[in-house]
Amino acid sequence: MRCPFCKVDDDKVIDSRASSDGFAIRRRRECLPCGRRFTTYERIEESPLRVIKKDGGREPFERRKVLLGLIKACEKRPIAIAVLEEITERIENHVLEEYDSEVPVQYIGELVMRELKDVDQVAYVRFASVYREFKDINEFMDELKGMLGVGAARKLVRGVRSAGGPLGDTKGKGKGKSKAKSRGKGGATKRPSPADDAPASKSSARRSKKGPRKGGSDA
């Protein structure tokens, strides 16, 4: 620990003892360059890290939520759960190193996107499309083109749609099915002929039951 007198980080602990309440450790240190002594206390971190949400609200930072978000983005992708747990651990370490009490949710989201971009680009697109809250596909494509290039962006969006991602176009879904069913093999709509709709006459029905008529009487 840096000496408060000469500002040099070179000391040794000459005495350690617990505080009266048992929730802290008192350490007596001696600075080797200047010989001055000072006291430090080691205490449990009582204030949990909180996340600043987009609406300004606060909630406790939960490692589990980060992992669940990664699992959702990587659904049906060939990524082992062990890899996602390692990513979660790296993200947690970054957050704890940079922030003491409160961390913006945007910072966590950017860390997740950076990790997914290196692991699986389809999962990256899935997460980005939800996290960035794009208004339409055009806005999302503009963002991807700037990061990946036009060709790579289009390829990724096609991959996400085929994998069941959130960018699937549902407009027009189901249209034309009834028309297709009513068409014949040649592609034209089959129309019923008048003969199909005409009812059989009573006389023809009687003939079919009695059989053919006999010839005239003998001369």
C-alpha positions in Angstrom: 0.0 0.0 0.0 1.2 3.5 -0.8 2.6 5.4 2.2 0.5 8.5 3.0 3.7 10.4 3.9 6.2 9.8 1.2 3.8 8.3 -1.3 6.0 5.3 -2.0 4.5 1.8 -2.4 6.9 -0.2 -0.3 5.9 -1.2 3.3 5.5 -4.2 5.6 2.9 -5.2 8.0 4.2 -5.3 11.6 0.9 -6.0 13.4 -2.6 -7.4 12.5 -5.6 -7.8 14.8 -9.3 -8.0 14.5 -11.5 -5.0 15.4 -13.7 -5.2 18.5 -16.8 -6.1 16.5 -15.0 -8.6 14.4 -16.1 -7.1 11.1 -12.7 -5.5 10.2 -9.0 -6.2 10.5 -6.6 -3.5 11.7 -3.1 -3.7 10.2 -0.2 -1.6 11.4 2.3 -0.9 8.6 5.8 0.5 8.4 7.0 2.3 5.3 10.5 1.0 4.5 11.9 4.1 2.6 10.8 6.7 5.2 10.3 4.6 8.3 6.9 6.1 9.2 4.1 4.0 10.4 0.4 4.1 9.5 -2.7 2.0 10.1 -5.1 0.5 7.6 -8.4 -1.4 8.0 -9.7 -4.3 5.9 -13.5 -4.4 5.9 -16.2 -6.4 4.1 -17.7 -4.6 1.1 -21.2 -3.9 2.3 -22.7 -1.9 -0.6 -23.6 -4.2 -3.5 -23.0 -3.2 -7.1 -26.1 -1.8 -8.7 -27.1 -1.4 -12.3 -28.4 1.9 -13.7 -31.2 0.9 -16.1 -32.2 2.8 -19.2 -35.1 4.5 -17.4 -32.9 5.6 -14.6 -34.0 3.0 -12.1 -31.6 0.9 -10.1 -31.4 -2.8 -9.5 -28.7 -5.1 -8.0 -26.1 -6.5 -10.4 -26.8 -10.2 -11.0 -24.3 -12.5 -12.7 -27.1 -14.9 -13.5 -28.9 -12.4 -15.6 -25.9 -11.9 -17.8 -25.6 -15.6 -18.3 -29.3 -16.0 -19.1 -29.0 -13.3 -21.7 -26.1 -15.1 -23.4 -27.9 -18.4 -23.4 -30.9 -16.8 -25.0 -28.8 -15.1 -27.7 -27.0 -18.4 -28.4 -30.1 -20.6 -28.6 -29.7 -23.4 -31.2 -26.1 -22.3 -31.8 -23.1 -24.7 -31.4 -21.7 -23.0 -28.3 -21.0 -24.9 -25.1 -22.4 -23.6 -21.8 -18.9 -23.6 -20.4 -17.9 -21.0 -23.0 -20.9 -18.8 -21.9 -19.9 -19.2 -18.3 -16.4 -18.0 -19.1 -17.8 -15.0 -21.0 -20.0 -14.2 -18.0 -17.0 -14.3 -15.7 -15.0 -12.0 -17.9 -17.8 -9.5 -18.1 -18.3 -9.6 -14.3 -14.6 -9.0 -13.8 -14.6 -6.0 -16.2 -17.6 -4.5 -14.4 -16.0 -4.9 -10.9 -12.7 -3.4 -12.1 -14.3 -0.4 -13.6 -17.2 0.5 -11.2 -17.4 0.4 -7.4 -21.1 1.1 -6.7 -23.1 1.6 -9.9 -22.7 0.6 -13.5 -24.7 1.7 -16.5 -26.6 -1.1 -18.2 -25.2 0.2 -21.5 -21.7 -0.7 -20.4 -22.7 -4.3 -19.7 -24.5 -4.5 -23.0 -21.5 -3.4 -24.9 -19.3 -5.9 -23.1 -21.8 -8.7 -24.1 -21.8 -7.6 -27.7 -18.0 -7.5 -27.9 -17.8 -11.0 -26.5 -20.5 -12.4 -28.8 -19.0 -10.8 -31.9 -15.8 -12.9 -31.3 -17.7 -16.1 -30.5 -20.7 -16.3 -32.9 -21.8 -13.6 -35.2 -25.4 -14.9 -35.4 -25.7 -14.7 -31.7 -24.2 -11.3 -31.8 -26.9 -10.1 -34.3 -29.6 -11.6 -32.2 -28.5 -9.8 -29.1 -27.8 -6.5 -30.9 -31.2 -6.4 -32.5 -32.9 -6.6 -29.1 -30.4 -4.6 -27.0 -30.1 -1.6 -29.4 -33.9 -1.5 -29.9 -33.9 -0.7 -33.6 -37.1 0.7 -35.0 -37.0 -1.3 -38.2 -34.8 -3.6 -40.3 -33.3 -0.7 -42.3 -31.9 1.0 -39.2 -30.5 -2.3 -38.1 -28.9 -3.0 -41.5 -27.3 0.5 -41.4 -25.7 -0.3 -38.1 -24.4 -3.7 -39.3 -23.0 -2.2 -42.5 -21.0 0.2 -40.6 -19.5 -2.5 -38.4 -19.2 -5.5 -40.8 -19.6 -4.3 -44.3 -22.6 -4.6 -46.7 -22.0 -8.2 -47.8 -21.3 -9.5 -44.3 -24.3 -7.7 -42.9 -26.7 -9.2 -45.4 -25.3 -12.7 -44.9 -25.6 -12.4 -41.1 -29.3 -11.2 -41.3 -30.1 -14.2 -43.6 -28.4 -16.5 -41.1 -30.4 -15.1 -38.2 -33.7 -15.5 -40.0 -32.9 -19.1 -41.0 -31.9 -19.8 -37.3 -35.2 -18.4 -36.0 -33.9 -15.1 -34.9 -35.9 -11.9 -34.0 -35.5 -10.4 -37.5 -37.9 -12.8 -39.4 -40.4 -11.0 -41.6 -43.9 -12.2 -40.9 -45.6 -9.8 -43.3 -47.7 -11.6 -45.9 -47.4 -14.8 -44.0 -50.1 -17.2 -45.0 -51.2 -15.2 -48.1 -51.8 -17.1 -51.3 -52.3 -20.4 -49.5 -56.0 -20.6 -50.4 -55.3 -19.7 -54.0 -52.6 -22.3 -54.3 -54.9 -25.0 -53.0 -57.6 -24.3 -55.5 -55.2 -24.4 -58.5 -54.8 -27.5 -60.6 -51.6 -29.2 -61.7 -51.2 -26.8 -64.7 -51.4 -23.8 -62.4 -54.8 -22.6 -63.6 -57.8 -22.5 -61.3 -60.1 -25.4 -61.8 -63.7 -24.3 -62.5 -66.7 -26.7 -62.2 -68.4 -27.5 -65.5 -72.2 -27.1 -65.9 -72.5 -30.8 -66.3 -71.1 -31.4 -62.8 -73.7 -29.2 -61.2 -76.7 -30.4 -63.2 -78.9 -32.9 -61.3 -79.7 -36.3 -62.9 -83.2 -36.4 -64.5 -85.9 -38.7 -63.1 -86.3 -40.6 -66.3 -82.6 -41.5 -66.5 -82.7 -42.6 -62.9 -85.7 -45.0 -63.7 -83.9 -46.5 -66.8 -80.9 -47.3 -64.7 -83.0 -49.2 -62.2 -85.3 -51.1 -64.8 -82.7 -51.8 -67.4 -83.1 -51.5 -71.2 -86.5 -51.5 -72.8 -87.8 -54.6 -74.6 -88.5 -54.5 -78.3 -92.0 -54.1 -79.9 -94.7 -56.9 -80.0 -94.4 -59.7 -82.5 -96.2 -59.3 -85.8 
